[in-house]
């Protein structure tokens, strides 16, 4: 293979920062290769991706040292229009790169800007829509799509330009299992058909370690290249199947469930039962909720209850109605029919009163953050709730974000934004938490932190519903799993029944050790 991109001693500092975001990074990306960037939030993965297409430093400013060459071009000096057709990038927030109103128009827009002939545009659109599983969305308005659906559209719009190197920042973070597999399968096909180089940053590694050629661990701006199996041993956060291999001393570490099954043959493993508490009084009841956006029915006769001490994982395909259910509970969407009750009484009408009891953290953290500093975000919430006397500093400490207090929320990583949004929207300590995709862009440490906070909240008599596609994380905190599909409840089961060995959605560990759903429950 030949080098498609080469970085030599690349260092970078954002404007006003004394800490390097990248520190003497030297890498080669070969034509046709598939490279995974892994590591903690704010470690430098997104910044590294932006060096390849010139957004760093052309868009962000700051100081760039060293040399970058991509397809023979210097991305720091080439016009962005030229680099877009060479190094196409899909951002963490698909909402930020949408330009048009409908899906088909979005796929066509970039090609129109590049002057691609109409017939060729049609050919590419016809190939990409089914390849990414979005053919049924062709004429839908972007504003009506779920976050995961918008992510797939964003990927398709970049692929339509047929770039030499494809840069993806957390492309599966909002996707359901089928959607994630559709995207990664499409990338496999594209890669097999030519010399497209793929560089992908992700925290959810379950589907990726066995797929990629190499891994670059990025932490504190330092990049270290390694093989996927070396990454399974070295990274702080790895898929449960790798973590299980570490726990029982497998060598080499397995990258897939099938590899682990073979390696564990003959080894005696059992599970230990984790203590569970009986739920308390009912806090929320949704009775026969039906909601629609025009002719599109998003919820159909949904019945759901939530009791003290419960943490419900709300799962289901993109577009199944999870966010709509949250909006209906919080009063942001008026149901066509049905009723919502809080603690046995009809839920109040005003959104402000509803969210005092059931705090909602939206899927896109940017929707919840609008102040100039993280400290001001929490101060604003407390002031609006009449709780300013409690002090902002204790709240910052309580949510573990005191180190971000003076930062602008728009200048921190998406994972950090997610934690700040949780703190800002729940600073008034509502009885019920409604969290929409709270682990989007979150690293392993952030997921563990959230699981701990959810368990603490439930133990103190609160309750929570978390919409998520991350079943491995949900296994660490959920007491129940409710699945939506096309706006209806497909099942409502205890976590061990839903994510266990014989359940509809078994975790990696459950597929290997009957009776266990997490690594911590496995006894060798």
KAZI-V528264 format. One record per backbone hydrogen bond with DSSP energy under -1.0 kcal/mol. NH is the residue of the N-H (numbers start at 1). CO is the residue of the C=O. E is the energy in kcal/mol with one decimal. If there is no record, write none. Layout:
nh = <NH,NH>
co = <CO,CO>
e = <E,E>
//
This chain:
nh = <4,5,6,7,8,10,11,12,13,17,21,22,23,25,27,29,31,32,33,35,36,37,38,43,48,49,50,56,58,59,60,61,63,65,67,69,70,71,73,77,78,83,84,87,88,90,96,97,103,104,106,107,108,109,112,113,114,115,116,121,122,123,124,125,126,127,128,129,131,132,133,134,137,138,140,142,144,145,150,151,152,153,154,155,156,157,158,159,160,161,162,164,165,166,167,168,169,170,173,175,180,181,182,183,184,185,186,187,188,189,190,191,192,193,194,197,198,199,200,201,202,205,208,209,211,212,213,214,215,216,217,218,219,221,222,224,226,231,232,234,235,243,244,245,246,247,248,250,260,261,262,263,264,267,270,272,280,283,284,285,286,287,289,290,291,293,296,298,299,300,302,304,306,308,309,310,312,313,314,315,320,325,326,327,328,329,330,332,333,336,337,339,341,342,343,345,347,354,355,357,358,359,361,367,368,374,375,377,378,379,380,381,382,383,384,385,386,387,390,391,396,397,398,399,401,404,405,407,411,417,418,419,420,421,422,423,424,425,426,429,432,433,434,435,436,437,440,442,447,448,449,450,451,452,453,454,455,456,457,458,459,460,461,462,463,464,465,466,467,468,471,474,475,476,477,478,479,480,481,482,483,484,485,487,488,490,491,493,495,498,499,503,505,507,511,512,513,516,521,522,523>
co = <29,29,69,27,67,25,65,22,63,14,12,12,221,10,7,5,2,195,30,198,214,200,216,40,44,45,46,50,54,55,55,57,13,11,8,6,73,4,70,74,74,79,80,83,165,167,93,94,140,138,102,103,104,105,108,109,110,112,111,117,118,119,120,121,122,123,124,125,127,128,130,129,134,135,137,101,141,142,146,147,148,149,150,151,152,153,154,155,156,158,159,86,86,197,88,199,90,201,170,172,176,177,178,179,180,181,182,183,184,185,186,187,188,189,191,164,33,166,35,168,37,203,205,205,208,208,34,34,226,36,224,38,222,43,219,217,215,227,228,230,231,239,240,241,242,243,244,245,256,257,258,259,260,264,523,521,308,306,306,341,304,339,302,337,299,296,293,291,291,487,289,286,284,281,462,307,464,480,466,482,317,321,322,323,324,325,326,327,327,290,290,287,285,345,283,342,340,350,351,354,354,432,434,364,365,407,405,373,374,375,376,377,378,379,380,381,383,382,387,388,392,393,394,395,396,401,402,404,408,413,414,415,416,417,418,419,420,421,422,426,357,463,359,465,361,467,437,439,443,444,445,446,447,448,449,450,451,452,453,454,455,456,458,457,431,310,433,312,435,314,469,470,471,473,474,474,311,311,493,313,491,315,488,320,485,483,483,481,479,494,495,500,498,499,507,509,509,513,518,519,270>
e = <-2.7,-2.1,-2.7,-2.9,-2.9,-2.9,-1.3,-2.0,-1.9,-2.3,-2.4,-1.7,-2.9,-3.2,-1.5,-2.9,-2.8,-1.3,-2.0,-3.1,-2.4,-3.2,-2.1,-1.5,-2.4,-2.1,-1.8,-2.1,-1.6,-1.9,-2.1,-2.6,-2.0,-3.1,-2.1,-2.2,-2.9,-3.3,-2.3,-1.9,-1.8,-2.0,-2.1,-3.7,-1.4,-2.7,-1.9,-1.1,-1.8,-2.0,-1.9,-2.0,-1.6,-1.8,-2.5,-2.0,-1.2,-1.3,-2.2,-2.3,-2.3,-1.9,-2.3,-2.4,-2.6,-1.4,-2.5,-2.2,-1.2,-2.1,-1.2,-2.8,-1.5,-1.3,-2.0,-3.3,-1.7,-1.7,-2.3,-1.6,-1.8,-1.8,-2.3,-2.1,-2.2,-2.4,-1.5,-2.5,-1.8,-1.4,-2.1,-1.2,-2.4,-3.2,-3.4,-2.4,-2.6,-2.9,-1.1,-1.2,-3.2,-2.3,-2.2,-2.3,-2.7,-2.5,-2.1,-2.1,-2.2,-2.2,-2.5,-2.6,-2.3,-1.4,-1.3,-2.4,-2.7,-2.8,-2.8,-3.0,-1.8,-1.0,-1.2,-1.9,-1.8,-2.0,-2.4,-1.5,-2.9,-3.3,-2.8,-3.0,-2.1,-2.9,-2.0,-2.4,-2.7,-2.4,-1.8,-1.9,-2.6,-2.3,-2.9,-1.5,-2.2,-2.2,-2.0,-2.7,-2.2,-2.6,-1.8,-2.2,-2.4,-2.6,-2.6,-2.4,-2.4,-3.2,-2.0,-2.2,-3.3,-3.0,-2.5,-2.2,-1.1,-3.1,-2.0,-1.8,-2.1,-3.2,-2.5,-2.2,-2.3,-2.6,-3.2,-1.9,-2.9,-2.7,-3.1,-2.7,-1.8,-2.3,-1.9,-2.4,-2.3,-2.3,-2.4,-2.1,-1.5,-3.0,-1.4,-1.8,-2.5,-2.9,-2.7,-2.2,-2.6,-2.1,-3.0,-1.2,-3.1,-1.9,-2.9,-1.9,-1.6,-1.9,-2.6,-1.5,-1.7,-2.4,-2.4,-1.7,-2.5,-2.3,-2.5,-1.5,-1.6,-3.7,-1.6,-1.5,-2.5,-2.3,-2.6,-1.9,-2.4,-1.7,-1.2,-1.9,-2.5,-2.8,-2.3,-1.5,-2.4,-2.8,-2.1,-2.2,-2.9,-2.6,-1.4,-2.3,-2.5,-2.0,-3.0,-2.6,-2.3,-2.2,-1.4,-2.2,-2.2,-2.2,-2.3,-2.4,-2.5,-2.0,-2.2,-2.6,-2.1,-2.2,-2.5,-2.3,-2.4,-1.4,-1.6,-2.3,-2.0,-1.9,-2.6,-3.1,-2.7,-2.1,-1.4,-2.2,-2.0,-1.8,-1.4,-2.9,-3.1,-1.5,-3.1,-2.6,-2.8,-2.9,-2.4,-1.9,-1.4,-3.3,-1.0,-2.5,-1.7,-2.3,-3.2,-1.5,-2.5,-2.1,-1.7,-1.4,-3.0,-2.1,-1.1,-2.0,-3.4>
//
